[in-house]
Amino acid sequence: MSMKATVYVPADDPRGTDLSAIRESVARDLCERFGRWIFVQEIAAVDSTTEPSRNKRRLLAYMLVLDERRLNELREVFAPLAAVLGTEKIRLELIDNVEVRLIGSKNEETHSSG
């Protein structure tokens, strides 16, 4: 079964660590393992469960459609970044039973990932 995975990654490390190299590595790994992914956007988020000085943050959203059997592989891709972030969390949003259609061709195609 195909599912849509949206991964929300902190744009900045509160400790000041430069995350650009590891984010590039994650992007390459996503392409190599899954063939395609989409950088959706940068999101301004507020987390009311943290201390006031840390509740505003920027998140980067990545999206891809994958077979649910590959979910652990997706987690593996983001594990190095999660290790660098320490207490900052990477959020994973999943939606089951996703169908992807390519629009704009004579023969509209339906694809599922896998």
OpenMM code with the backbone's topology and positions (N, CA, C; nanometers):
from openmm import Vec3, app, unit

residues = "MET SER MET LYS ALA THR VAL TYR VAL PRO ALA ASP ASP PRO ARG GLY THR ASP LEU SER ALA ILE ARG GLU SER VAL ALA ARG ASP LEU CYS GLU ARG PHE GLY ARG TRP ILE PHE VAL GLN GLU ILE ALA ALA VAL ASP SER THR THR GLU PRO SER ARG ASN LYS ARG ARG LEU LEU ALA TYR MET LEU VAL LEU ASP GLU ARG ARG LEU ASN GLU LEU ARG GLU VAL PHE ALA PRO LEU ALA ALA VAL LEU GLY THR GLU LYS ILE ARG LEU GLU LEU ILE ASP ASN VAL GLU VAL ARG LEU ILE GLY SER LYS ASN GLU GLU THR HIS SER SER GLY".split()
positions = [
    Vec3(0.0852, -0.1173, 0.0000),
    Vec3(0.0000, 0.0000, 0.0000),
    Vec3(0.0898, 0.1236, 0.0000),
    Vec3(0.0530, 0.2228, -0.0795),
    Vec3(0.1295, 0.3471, -0.0853),
    Vec3(0.0845, 0.4437, 0.0233),
    Vec3(0.1793, 0.5191, 0.0709),
    Vec3(0.1485, 0.6216, 0.1697),
    Vec3(0.2287, 0.7465, 0.1375),
    Vec3(0.1723, 0.8601, 0.1771),
    Vec3(0.2432, 0.9865, 0.1629),
    Vec3(0.3121, 1.0153, 0.2947),
    Vec3(0.4406, 1.0449, 0.2860),
    Vec3(0.5176, 1.0797, 0.4051),
    Vec3(0.5639, 1.2233, 0.3907),
    Vec3(0.5315, 1.3042, 0.4894),
    Vec3(0.5835, 1.4401, 0.4959),
    Vec3(0.6722, 1.4462, 0.6189),
    Vec3(0.7965, 1.4871, 0.5958),
    Vec3(0.8952, 1.4913, 0.7031),
    Vec3(0.9280, 1.6378, 0.7304),
    Vec3(0.9099, 1.6787, 0.8548),
    Vec3(0.9373, 1.8161, 0.8972),
    Vec3(1.0686, 1.8167, 0.9756),
    Vec3(1.1682, 1.8838, 0.9190),
    Vec3(1.3030, 1.8860, 0.9750),
    Vec3(1.3341, 2.0269, 1.0249),
    Vec3(1.3862, 2.0408, 1.1463),
    Vec3(1.4274, 2.1746, 1.1915),
    Vec3(1.5292, 2.2358, 1.0946),
    Vec3(1.5067, 2.3609, 1.0577),
    Vec3(1.5966, 2.4295, 0.9641),
    Vec3(1.7272, 2.4688, 1.0313),
    Vec3(1.7228, 2.4901, 1.1618),
    Vec3(1.8397, 2.5358, 1.2362),
    Vec3(1.8591, 2.4498, 1.3602),
    Vec3(1.9818, 2.4352, 1.3973),
    Vec3(2.0142, 2.3682, 1.5222),
    Vec3(2.0300, 2.4764, 1.6281),
    Vec3(1.9555, 2.4707, 1.7383),
    Vec3(1.9655, 2.5748, 1.8406),
    Vec3(2.1057, 2.5908, 1.8974),
    Vec3(2.1881, 2.4872, 1.8847),
    Vec3(2.3260, 2.4957, 1.9349),
    Vec3(2.4184, 2.5634, 1.8341),
    Vec3(2.3658, 2.5954, 1.7149),
    Vec3(2.4453, 2.6661, 1.6155),
    Vec3(2.5188, 2.5779, 1.5160),
    Vec3(2.4981, 2.4473, 1.5204),
    Vec3(2.5632, 2.3571, 1.4264),
    Vec3(2.5130, 2.3838, 1.2849),
    Vec3(2.6044, 2.3916, 1.1884),
    Vec3(2.5666, 2.4100, 1.0481),
    Vec3(2.5121, 2.2770, 0.9955),
    Vec3(2.3869, 2.2766, 0.9539),
    Vec3(2.3205, 2.1540, 0.9088),
    Vec3(2.3190, 2.1384, 0.7571),
    Vec3(2.3756, 2.2333, 0.6834),
    Vec3(2.3626, 2.2310, 0.5377),
    Vec3(2.4233, 2.1054, 0.4751),
    Vec3(2.5396, 2.0616, 0.5176),
    Vec3(2.6036, 1.9435, 0.4586),
    Vec3(2.5223, 1.8173, 0.4851),
    Vec3(2.4725, 1.8020, 0.6062),
    Vec3(2.3963, 1.6804, 0.6371),
    Vec3(2.2603, 1.6831, 0.5678),
    Vec3(2.2008, 1.8023, 0.5506),
    Vec3(2.0740, 1.8107, 0.4763),
    Vec3(2.0963, 1.7730, 0.3297),
    Vec3(2.2082, 1.8158, 0.2712),
    Vec3(2.2407, 1.7769, 0.1339),
    Vec3(2.2597, 1.6261, 0.1229),
    Vec3(2.3224, 1.5670, 0.2219),
    Vec3(2.3422, 1.4224, 0.2248),
    Vec3(2.2083, 1.3493, 0.2323),
    Vec3(2.1172, 1.4001, 0.3144),
    Vec3(1.9828, 1.3409, 0.3253),
    Vec3(1.9104, 1.3511, 0.1908),
    Vec3(1.9192, 1.4656, 0.1238),
    Vec3(1.8539, 1.4834, -0.0055),
    Vec3(1.9084, 1.3848, -0.1086),
    Vec3(2.0402, 1.3657, -0.1117),
    Vec3(2.0999, 1.2685, -0.2044),
    Vec3(2.0521, 1.1276, -0.1731),
    Vec3(2.0493, 1.0940, -0.0445),
    Vec3(2.0062, 0.9604, -0.0031),
    Vec3(1.8600, 0.9357, -0.0401),
    Vec3(1.7751, 1.0373, -0.0236),
    Vec3(1.6347, 1.0236, -0.0640),
    Vec3(1.6244, 0.9924, -0.2131),
    Vec3(1.7011, 1.0635, -0.2947),
    Vec3(1.6993, 1.0406, -0.4399),
    Vec3(1.7491, 0.9008, -0.4744),
    Vec3(1.8581, 0.8587, -0.4120),
    Vec3(1.9156, 0.7281, -0.4414),
    Vec3(1.8227, 0.6138, -0.4018),
    Vec3(1.7583, 0.6269, -0.2876),
    Vec3(1.6734, 0.5178, -0.2386),
    Vec3(1.5325, 0.5183, -0.2965),
    Vec3(1.4752, 0.6381, -0.3139),
    Vec3(1.3341, 0.6463, -0.3510),
    Vec3(1.3105, 0.7038, -0.4895),
    Vec3(1.4142, 0.7537, -0.5541),
    Vec3(1.4004, 0.8033, -0.6898),
    Vec3(1.3528, 0.9464, -0.7004),
    Vec3(1.2661, 0.9877, -0.6119),
    Vec3(1.2184, 1.1261, -0.6147),
    Vec3(1.1624, 1.1659, -0.4794),
    Vec3(1.1647, 1.2924, -0.4570),
    Vec3(1.1065, 1.3529, -0.3374),
    Vec3(1.0822, 1.4983, -0.3706),
    Vec3(1.0078, 1.5669, -0.2880),
    Vec3(0.9755, 1.7074, -0.3111),
    Vec3(1.0086, 1.7866, -0.1857),
    Vec3(1.0847, 1.8958, -0.2045),
    Vec3(1.1001, 1.9908, -0.0953),
    Vec3(0.9761, 2.0790, -0.1021),
    Vec3(0.8907, 2.0717, -0.0045),
    Vec3(0.7629, 2.1409, -0.0087),
    Vec3(0.7817, 2.2893, 0.0198),
    Vec3(0.8346, 2.3208, 0.1360),
    Vec3(0.8516, 2.4612, 0.1731),
    Vec3(0.9156, 2.4730, 0.3100),
    Vec3(0.9512, 2.5942, 0.3416),
    Vec3(0.9949, 2.6257, 0.4765),
    Vec3(0.8721, 2.6723, 0.5533),
    Vec3(0.8574, 2.6246, 0.6746),
    Vec3(0.7383, 2.6528, 0.7546),
    Vec3(0.7800, 2.7204, 0.8844),
    Vec3(0.7071, 2.8234, 0.9231),
    Vec3(0.7262, 2.8843, 1.0540),
    Vec3(0.6342, 2.8110, 1.1504),
    Vec3(0.6911, 2.7550, 1.2548),
    Vec3(0.6128, 2.6749, 1.3488),
    Vec3(0.6276, 2.7285, 1.4901),
    Vec3(0.5256, 2.7067, 1.5702),
    Vec3(0.5286, 2.7434, 1.7107),
    Vec3(0.4969, 2.6181, 1.7900),
    Vec3(0.5812, 2.5888, 1.8863),
    Vec3(0.5639, 2.4719, 1.9715),
    Vec3(0.5388, 2.5210, 2.1130),
    Vec3(0.4166, 2.5079, 2.1594),
    Vec3(0.3814, 2.5596, 2.2915),
    Vec3(0.4311, 2.4705, 2.4048),
    Vec3(0.4883, 2.3545, 2.3713),
    Vec3(0.5355, 2.2645, 2.4771),
    Vec3(0.6793, 2.2923, 2.5178),
    Vec3(0.7449, 2.3854, 2.4510),
    Vec3(0.8834, 2.4164, 2.4854),
    Vec3(0.8894, 2.5487, 2.5604),
    Vec3(1.0057, 2.5782, 2.6122),
    Vec3(1.0227, 2.7045, 2.6833),
    Vec3(1.0015, 2.8213, 2.5862),
    Vec3(0.9514, 2.9350, 2.6337),
    Vec3(0.9165, 3.0474, 2.5462),
    Vec3(1.0278, 3.0938, 2.4527),
    Vec3(1.1509, 3.0895, 2.4967),
    Vec3(1.2603, 3.1379, 2.4111),
    Vec3(1.2881, 3.0442, 2.2939),
    Vec3(1.2361, 2.9207, 2.2987),
    Vec3(1.2619, 2.8237, 2.1924),
    Vec3(1.1351, 2.7807, 2.1200),
    Vec3(1.0221, 2.8474, 2.1429),
    Vec3(0.8984, 2.7948, 2.0864),
    Vec3(0.8765, 2.8316, 1.9401),
    Vec3(0.9489, 2.9310, 1.8877),
    Vec3(0.9365, 2.9643, 1.7462),
    Vec3(1.0504, 2.8974, 1.6715),
    Vec3(1.0155, 2.8277, 1.5639),
    Vec3(1.1189, 2.7586, 1.4884),
    Vec3(1.0831, 2.7517, 1.3418),
    Vec3(1.1839, 2.7297, 1.2618),
    Vec3(1.1637, 2.7104, 1.1182),
    Vec3(1.1805, 2.5624, 1.0882),
    Vec3(1.0862, 2.5082, 1.0128),
    Vec3(1.0926, 2.3688, 0.9721),
    Vec3(1.0989, 2.3615, 0.8198),
    Vec3(1.1704, 2.2628, 0.7686),
    Vec3(1.1752, 2.2352, 0.6255),
    Vec3(1.0922, 2.1093, 0.6021),
    Vec3(1.0000, 2.1158, 0.5068),
    Vec3(0.9095, 2.0033, 0.4812),
    Vec3(0.9496, 1.9315, 0.3520),
    Vec3(0.9709, 1.8021, 0.3629),
    Vec3(1.0018, 1.7152, 0.2491),
    Vec3(0.8880, 1.6156, 0.2349),
    Vec3(0.8477, 1.5847, 0.1112),
    Vec3(0.7362, 1.4933, 0.0890),
    Vec3(0.7719, 1.3903, -0.0164),
    Vec3(0.7273, 1.2675, 0.0053),
    Vec3(0.7395, 1.1643, -0.0963),
    Vec3(0.6310, 1.0605, -0.0751),
    Vec3(0.6052, 0.9857, -0.1815),
    Vec3(0.5099, 0.8752, -0.1743),
    Vec3(0.5921, 0.7473, -0.1800),
    Vec3(0.5638, 0.6560, -0.0887),
    Vec3(0.6399, 0.5332, -0.0820),
    Vec3(0.5518, 0.4179, -0.0396),
    Vec3(0.5979, 0.2986, -0.0653),
    Vec3(0.5295, 0.1797, -0.0186),
    Vec3(0.5500, 0.1714, 0.1322),
    Vec3(0.4456, 0.1385, 0.2047),
    Vec3(0.4551, 0.1357, 0.3509),
    Vec3(0.5620, 0.0403, 0.4015),
    Vec3(0.5990, -0.0592, 0.3229),
    Vec3(0.7035, -0.1537, 0.3644),
    Vec3(0.8412, -0.0872, 0.3685),
    Vec3(0.8535, 0.0330, 0.3105),
    Vec3(0.9817, 0.1035, 0.3070),
    Vec3(0.9900, 0.2151, 0.4118),
    Vec3(0.8954, 0.2186, 0.5031),
    Vec3(0.8924, 0.3232, 0.6043),
    Vec3(1.0181, 0.3227, 0.6914),
    Vec3(1.0653, 0.2054, 0.7305),
    Vec3(1.1879, 0.1988, 0.8115),
    Vec3(1.3082, 0.2504, 0.7332),
    Vec3(1.3080, 0.2271, 0.6025),
    Vec3(1.4158, 0.2792, 0.5184),
    Vec3(1.4137, 0.4322, 0.5182),
    Vec3(1.2941, 0.4905, 0.5155),
    Vec3(1.2823, 0.6362, 0.5237),
    Vec3(1.3385, 0.6865, 0.6567),
    Vec3(1.3068, 0.6171, 0.7640),
    Vec3(1.3594, 0.6554, 0.8954),
    Vec3(1.5125, 0.6488, 0.8961),
    Vec3(1.5692, 0.5486, 0.8281),
    Vec3(1.7144, 0.5348, 0.8194),
    Vec3(1.7780, 0.6561, 0.7517),
    Vec3(1.7117, 0.7096, 0.6493),
    Vec3(1.7643, 0.8249, 0.5767),
    Vec3(1.7807, 0.9447, 0.6703),
    Vec3(1.6829, 0.9653, 0.7580),
    Vec3(1.6854, 1.0822, 0.8462),
    Vec3(1.7577, 1.0568, 0.9784),
    Vec3(1.7998, 0.9344, 1.0055),
    Vec3(1.8664, 0.9023, 1.1327),
    Vec3(1.9935, 0.9837, 1.1565),
    Vec3(2.0815, 1.0024, 1.0564),
    Vec3(2.2019, 1.0826, 1.0825),
    Vec3(2.1695, 1.2268, 1.1216),
    Vec3(2.0690, 1.2839, 1.0589),
    Vec3(2.0287, 1.4205, 1.0929),
    Vec3(1.9689, 1.4243, 1.2327),
    Vec3(1.8885, 1.3245, 1.2665),
    Vec3(1.8292, 1.3180, 1.4007),
    Vec3(1.9381, 1.3087, 1.5076),
    Vec3(2.0444, 1.2347, 1.4780),
    Vec3(2.1545, 1.2206, 1.5741),
    Vec3(2.2247, 1.3544, 1.5981),
    Vec3(2.2400, 1.4343, 1.4936),
    Vec3(2.3044, 1.5648, 1.5064),
    Vec3(2.2158, 1.6623, 1.5827),
    Vec3(2.0844, 1.6517, 1.5625),
    Vec3(1.9908, 1.7463, 1.6238),
    Vec3(1.9753, 1.7258, 1.7739),
    Vec3(2.0075, 1.6087, 1.8233),
    Vec3(1.9972, 1.5839, 1.9669),
    Vec3(1.8533, 1.5888, 2.0151),
    Vec3(1.8192, 1.6901, 2.0958),
    Vec3(1.6854, 1.6969, 2.1545),
    Vec3(1.5814, 1.7524, 2.0575),
    Vec3(1.6261, 1.8178, 1.9488),
    Vec3(1.5302, 1.8650, 1.8484),
    Vec3(1.4740, 1.7435, 1.7770),
    Vec3(1.3479, 1.7452, 1.7477),
    Vec3(1.2825, 1.6289, 1.6885),
    Vec3(1.2516, 1.6512, 1.5409),
    Vec3(1.2563, 1.5431, 1.4661),
    Vec3(1.2102, 1.5406, 1.3280),
    Vec3(1.0691, 1.4835, 1.3325),
    Vec3(0.9752, 1.5533, 1.2703),
    Vec3(0.8358, 1.5090, 1.2733),
    Vec3(0.8029, 1.4380, 1.1426),
    Vec3(0.7324, 1.3258, 1.1524),
    Vec3(0.6941, 1.2457, 1.0369),
    Vec3(0.5420, 1.2349, 1.0340),
    Vec3(0.4819, 1.2823, 0.9257),
    Vec3(0.3366, 1.2760, 0.9077),
    Vec3(0.3089, 1.1751, 0.7972),
    Vec3(0.2202, 1.0780, 0.8228),
    Vec3(0.1902, 0.9724, 0.7267),
    Vec3(0.0423, 0.9719, 0.6901),
    Vec3(0.0155, 0.9534, 0.5628),
    Vec3(-0.1217, 0.9388, 0.5147),
    Vec3(-0.1262, 0.8116, 0.4311),
    Vec3(-0.2137, 0.7181, 0.4690),
    Vec3(-0.2262, 0.5891, 0.4000),
    Vec3(-0.3085, 0.5997, 0.2718),
    Vec3(-0.2953, 0.4975, 0.1876),
    Vec3(-0.3756, 0.4803, 0.0663),
    Vec3(-0.3692, 0.5997, -0.0279),
    Vec3(-0.2498, 0.6357, -0.0668),
    Vec3(-0.2304, 0.7502, -0.1551),
    Vec3(-0.2175, 0.7018, -0.2988),
    Vec3(-0.2849, 0.7711, -0.3863),
    Vec3(-0.2747, 0.7440, -0.5297),
    Vec3(-0.2173, 0.8689, -0.5957),
    Vec3(-0.1190, 0.8500, -0.6818),
    Vec3(-0.0552, 0.9616, -0.7501),
    Vec3(-0.0901, 0.9539, -0.8974),
    Vec3(-0.1381, 1.0648, -0.9523),
    Vec3(-0.1719, 1.0713, -1.0946),
    Vec3(-0.0882, 1.1779, -1.1620),
    Vec3(-0.0385, 1.1445, -1.2785),
    Vec3(0.0355, 1.2407, -1.3588),
    Vec3(-0.0627, 1.3087, -1.4527),
    Vec3(-0.0700, 1.4391, -1.4446),
    Vec3(-0.1648, 1.5162, -1.5240),
    Vec3(-0.0893, 1.5877, -1.6348),
    Vec3(-0.1502, 1.5965, -1.7519),
    Vec3(-0.0898, 1.6732, -1.8594),
    Vec3(-0.0499, 1.5897, -1.9787),
    Vec3(-0.0715, 1.4616, -1.9742),
    Vec3(-0.0421, 1.3785, -2.0901),
    Vec3(-0.1734, 1.3214, -2.1427),
    Vec3(-0.1703, 1.2742, -2.2687),
    Vec3(-0.2918, 1.2165, -2.3279),
    Vec3(-0.3410, 1.0985, -2.2474),
    Vec3(-0.2482, 1.0164, -2.2060),
    Vec3(-0.2835, 0.8987, -2.1280),
    Vec3(-0.2458, 0.9247, -1.9826),
    Vec3(-0.3413, 0.9736, -1.9069),
    Vec3(-0.3155, 1.0019, -1.7670),
    Vec3(-0.2769, 0.8711, -1.6987),
    Vec3(-0.1661, 0.8735, -1.6271),
    Vec3(-0.1150, 0.7532, -1.5646),
    Vec3(-0.1352, 0.7593, -1.4138),
    Vec3(-0.1598, 0.6440, -1.3551),
    Vec3(-0.1669, 0.6342, -1.2107),
    Vec3(-0.0444, 0.5566, -1.1636),
    Vec3(0.0223, 0.6091, -1.0626),
    Vec3(0.1430, 0.5455, -1.0103),
    Vec3(0.1273, 0.5241, -0.8609),
    Vec3(0.1798, 0.4139, -0.8179),
    Vec3(0.1983, 0.3952, -0.6745),
    Vec3(0.3457, 0.3688, -0.6554),
    Vec3(0.3956, 0.4042, -0.5403),
    Vec3(0.5384, 0.3894, -0.5146),
    Vec3(0.5651, 0.2487, -0.4650),
    Vec3(0.6843, 0.2022, -0.4869),
    Vec3(0.7182, 0.0717, -0.4336),
    Vec3(0.8344, 0.0151, -0.4904),
] * unit.nanometer
topology = app.Topology()
chain = topology.addChain("A")
for resn in residues:
    res = topology.addResidue(resn, chain)
    for name in ("N", "CA", "C"):
        topology.addAtom(name, app.Element.getBySymbol(name[0]), res)
